[in-house]
Amino acid sequence: MANSYTRKNLTDYQQPDFLIDTVNLEFNIRQQDVLVTSTTDYFRPDYSHSDKLVIHGSSKLLQIKLDDHIYDDYQLLDDELTIYNVPEKFTLTIINEVD
C-alpha cells in the first residue's frame, strides 16, 4: 500500500490562530473500541484575530464541550473540524471513539 500524503514546505507554514497551554488525554479502552477524551486549554495570541479553531484528524466525534458546556457551533467535514465563535481563551473537551 502506497503512502498518501501532501508535501509541506517551510514556505507553506503559517502561524496558528490559537496556541495550546495544556493538554490532558484520557483513554478508556473497551472491548470493541477506545474512547479518547482530550481536554485542551487554548489561547489566541496577539497576532491572531480569528474566532474559529480548525483541527485536523480522523475518528468518530461523540461530543464537544467548550468551557464545560456542550457546544454545537461547529462543522465536521471529512477530517477537518471547525469550531466557530470561540473566545480568546477557553478549554475545549472533545470525546472521540476510535476503532
Accessible surface in RSA format (square Angstrom, percent):
REM  Atomic radii and reference values for relative SASA: ProtOr
REM  Chains: A
REM  Algorithm: Lee & Richards
REM  Probe-radius: 1.40
REM  Slices: 20
REM RES _ NUM      All-atoms   Total-Side   Main-Chain    Non-polar    All polar
REM                ABS   REL    ABS   REL    ABS   REL    ABS   REL    ABS   REL
RES MET A   1   240.01 124.3 152.72 101.1  87.29 207.8 128.86 109.6 111.15 147.3
RES ALA A   2    93.72  86.2  64.38  99.3  29.34  66.7  74.00 104.2  19.71  52.2
RES ASN A   3   133.79  92.3 105.54 102.0  28.25  68.0  18.20  43.8 115.59 111.7
RES SER A   4   115.70  97.8  79.65 106.3  36.05  83.0  46.67  99.4  69.03  96.7
RES TYR A   5   178.19  83.2 142.01  80.8  36.18  94.1 103.80  78.0  74.38  91.7
RES THR A   6   107.31  76.3  88.61  89.8  18.70  44.6  56.10  75.3  51.21  77.4
RES ARG A   7   185.61  77.9 167.33  85.3  18.27  43.5  60.60  82.8 125.01  75.8
RES LYS A   8   161.93  79.0 133.86  82.1  28.07  66.8  79.43  71.5  82.50  87.9
RES ASN A   9    72.59  50.1  63.85  61.7   8.74  21.0  17.28  41.6  55.30  53.5
RES LEU A  10   161.77  90.1 141.81 101.5  19.96  50.2 146.76 103.1  15.01  40.4
RES THR A  11   130.49  92.8  94.73  96.0  35.76  85.2  89.51 120.2  40.98  61.9
RES ASP A  12    73.47  51.5  51.42  51.2  22.05  52.1  19.64  46.2  53.83  53.7
RES TYR A  13   144.30  67.4 118.57  67.5  25.74  67.0 101.25  76.1  43.05  53.1
RES GLN A  14   150.17  84.0 131.57  96.2  18.60  44.3  41.86  89.1 108.31  82.1
RES GLN A  15   112.53  62.9  94.48  69.1  18.05  43.0  25.20  53.6  87.33  66.2
RES PRO A  16    55.39  40.4  45.00  41.0  10.39  37.8  55.39  45.7   0.00   0.0
RES ASP A  17    67.81  47.5  61.99  61.7   5.82  13.8   6.06  14.3  61.75  61.6
RES PHE A  18    11.40   5.7   0.18   0.1  11.22  29.2   0.18   0.1  11.22  32.1
RES LEU A  19    62.18  34.6  60.60  43.4   1.58   4.0  62.18  43.7   0.00   0.0
RES ILE A  20    94.86  54.0  67.11  50.0  27.75  66.9  67.11  48.3  27.75  75.3
RES ASP A  21    94.84  66.4  70.13  69.8  24.71  58.4   8.28  19.5  86.56  86.3
RES THR A  22    72.67  51.7  66.84  67.8   5.83  13.9  65.72  88.3   6.95  10.5
RES VAL A  23    80.18  52.8  46.53  42.1  33.64  81.1  47.13  41.0  33.05  89.6
RES ASN A  24    91.61  63.2  89.00  86.0   2.61   6.3  24.76  59.6  66.86  64.6
RES LEU A  25    95.81  53.4  70.12  50.2  25.69  64.6  70.12  49.2  25.69  69.1
RES GLU A  26   105.15  60.4 100.92  76.3   4.23  10.1  31.62  61.2  73.52  60.0
RES PHE A  27   120.61  60.3  92.52  57.3  28.09  73.1  92.52  56.1  28.09  80.4
RES ASN A  28    70.67  48.7  67.25  65.0   3.42   8.2  14.85  35.7  55.82  54.0
RES ILE A  29   141.00  80.2 112.76  84.0  28.24  68.1 112.76  81.2  28.24  76.6
RES ARG A  30   102.46  43.0  83.97  42.8  18.50  44.0  44.94  61.4  57.53  34.9
RES GLN A  31   170.98  95.6 131.76  96.3  39.23  93.4  45.11  96.0 125.87  95.5
RES GLN A  32   151.09  84.5 126.87  92.7  24.22  57.7  56.99 121.3  94.10  71.4
RES ASP A  33    21.13  14.8  15.74  15.7   5.39  12.7   5.39  12.7  15.74  15.7
RES VAL A  34    38.73  25.5  38.73  35.1   0.00   0.0  38.73  33.7   0.00   0.0
RES LEU A  35    34.41  19.2  33.70  24.1   0.71   1.8  33.70  23.7   0.71   1.9
RES VAL A  36    23.14  15.2  23.04  20.9   0.10   0.2  23.04  20.0   0.10   0.3
RES THR A  37    30.40  21.6  29.55  30.0   0.86   2.0  17.13  23.0  13.27  20.1
RES SER A  38    24.87  21.0  24.56  32.8   0.31   0.7  12.31  26.2  12.56  17.6
RES THR A  39    42.05  29.9  39.49  40.0   2.56   6.1  29.35  39.4  12.70  19.2
RES THR A  40     8.02   5.7   7.99   8.1   0.02   0.1   1.52   2.0   6.50   9.8
RES ASP A  41    44.42  31.1  44.34  44.1   0.08   0.2  11.40  26.8  33.02  32.9
RES TYR A  42    21.18   9.9  19.98  11.4   1.19   3.1   5.51   4.1  15.66  19.3
RES PHE A  43    74.11  37.1  74.11  45.9   0.00   0.0  74.11  44.9   0.00   0.0
RES ARG A  44    49.72  20.9  40.41  20.6   9.31  22.2   2.66   3.6  47.06  28.5
RES PRO A  45    15.56  11.3   8.32   7.6   7.24  26.3  13.92  11.5   1.64  10.2
RES ASP A  46   145.14 101.7 119.88 119.3  25.26  59.7  43.91 103.3 101.23 101.0
RES TYR A  47    98.92  46.2  69.19  39.4  29.73  77.4  76.61  57.6  22.31  27.5
RES SER A  48     8.84   7.5   0.07   0.1   8.77  20.2   3.93   8.4   4.91   6.9
RES HIS A  49   168.76  92.2 135.74  94.3  33.03  84.5  96.32  99.3  72.44  84.3
RES SER A  50    24.60  20.8  12.40  16.5  12.20  28.1  19.41  41.3   5.19   7.3
RES ASP A  51    72.93  51.1  71.71  71.4   1.22   2.9  21.35  50.2  51.59  51.4
RES LYS A  52    91.95  44.9  90.56  55.6   1.39   3.3  39.00  35.1  52.95  56.4
RES LEU A  53    13.61   7.6  12.93   9.3   0.68   1.7  13.61   9.6   0.00   0.0
RES VAL A  54    59.69  39.3  36.60  33.1  23.09  55.6  36.60  31.8  23.09  62.6
RES ILE A  55    47.70  27.1  43.79  32.6   3.91   9.4  46.94  33.8   0.76   2.1
RES HIS A  56   131.20  71.7 105.28  73.2  25.92  66.3  72.82  75.1  58.38  67.9
RES GLY A  57    47.51  58.6   0.00   N/A  47.51  58.6  37.23 102.2  10.28  23.0
RES SER A  58    89.16  75.3  55.78  74.4  33.38  76.9  25.00  53.2  64.16  89.9
RES SER A  59    52.42  44.3  14.25  19.0  38.16  87.9  19.87  42.3  32.54  45.6
RES LYS A  60   123.58  60.3 113.48  69.6  10.10  24.1  74.45  67.0  49.13  52.3
RES LEU A  61    34.02  18.9  11.21   8.0  22.81  57.3  11.21   7.9  22.81  61.4
RES LEU A  62    81.07  45.1  46.21  33.1  34.86  87.6  49.54  34.8  31.53  84.8
RES GLN A  63    53.82  30.1  47.76  34.9   6.05  14.4  15.67  33.3  38.15  28.9
RES ILE A  64     2.78   1.6   0.00   0.0   2.78   6.7   0.00   0.0   2.78   7.5
RES LYS A  65    65.86  32.1  65.58  40.2   0.27   0.7  11.06  10.0  54.79  58.4
RES LEU A  66    19.22  10.7  16.55  11.8   2.67   6.7  16.55  11.6   2.67   7.2
RES ASP A  67    61.82  43.3  52.53  52.3   9.30  22.0  29.23  68.8  32.59  32.5
RES ASP A  68   117.88  82.6  98.77  98.3  19.12  45.2  26.01  61.2  91.87  91.6
RES HIS A  69   131.79  72.0 128.62  89.4   3.18   8.1  92.95  95.8  38.84  45.2
RES ILE A  70   125.64  71.5  98.71  73.5  26.93  64.9  98.71  71.1  26.93  73.1
RES TYR A  71    40.31  18.8  36.38  20.7   3.93  10.2  33.59  25.2   6.72   8.3
RES ASP A  72   121.99  85.5 103.05 102.6  18.94  44.8  30.56  71.9  91.43  91.2
RES ASP A  73    51.20  35.9  46.71  46.5   4.49  10.6  19.83  46.7  31.37  31.3
RES TYR A  74    79.32  37.0  56.18  32.0  23.13  60.2  18.39  13.8  60.92  75.1
RES GLN A  75    81.15  45.4  76.38  55.8   4.77  11.4  22.16  47.2  59.00  44.7
RES LEU A  76    83.81  46.7  59.21  42.4  24.60  61.9  59.21  41.6  24.60  66.2
RES LEU A  77   105.34  58.7 102.56  73.4   2.78   7.0 103.88  73.0   1.46   3.9
RES ASP A  78   146.08 102.3 108.81 108.3  37.28  88.1  39.51  93.0 106.57 106.3
RES ASP A  79    78.57  55.0  75.97  75.6   2.60   6.2  21.58  50.8  56.99  56.8
RES GLU A  80    70.31  40.4  69.14  52.3   1.17   2.8  12.40  24.0  57.91  47.3
RES LEU A  81    13.14   7.3  12.59   9.0   0.56   1.4  12.59   8.8   0.56   1.5
RES THR A  82    12.11   8.6  12.11  12.3   0.00   0.0   2.17   2.9   9.94  15.0
RES ILE A  83     0.00   0.0   0.00   0.0   0.00   0.0   0.00   0.0   0.00   0.0
RES TYR A  84    70.88  33.1  70.88  40.3   0.00   0.0  52.41  39.4  18.47  22.8
RES ASN A  85    92.28  63.6  74.55  72.0  17.73  42.7  24.11  58.0  68.17  65.9
RES VAL A  86     5.62   3.7   0.00   0.0   5.62  13.5   0.35   0.3   5.27  14.3
RES PRO A  87    55.11  40.2  44.01  40.1  11.10  40.3  54.93  45.4   0.18   1.1
RES GLU A  88   112.09  64.4 108.88  82.4   3.20   7.6  25.13  48.6  86.96  71.0
RES LYS A  89   152.33  74.3 138.27  84.8  14.06  33.5  81.37  73.2  70.96  75.6
RES PHE A  90     5.44   2.7   0.00   0.0   5.44  14.2   4.87   3.0   0.58   1.7
RES THR A  91    38.69  27.5  38.32  38.8   0.37   0.9  17.32  23.3  21.37  32.3
RES LEU A  92     2.44   1.4   1.63   1.2   0.81   2.0   1.63   1.1   0.81   2.2
RES THR A  93    15.81  11.2  15.36  15.6   0.45   1.1  10.16  13.6   5.66   8.5
RES ILE A  94    17.13   9.8  17.13  12.8   0.00   0.0  17.13  12.3   0.00   0.0
RES ILE A  95    40.79  23.2  40.79  30.4   0.00   0.0  40.79  29.4   0.00   0.0
RES ASN A  96    29.72  20.5  29.72  28.7   0.00   0.0   0.68   1.6  29.04  28.1
RES GLU A  97    31.20  17.9  28.13  21.3   3.07   7.3   0.03   0.1  31.16  25.4
RES VAL A  98    62.24  41.0  60.07  54.4   2.17   5.2  62.24  54.1   0.00   0.0
RES ASP A  99   156.32 109.5 103.20 102.7  53.11 125.6  57.04 134.2  99.28  99.0
END  Absolute sums over single chains surface
CHAIN  1 A     7719.4       6301.7       1417.7       3887.7       3831.6
END  Absolute sums over all chains
TOTAL          7719.4       6301.7       1417.7       3887.7       3831.6
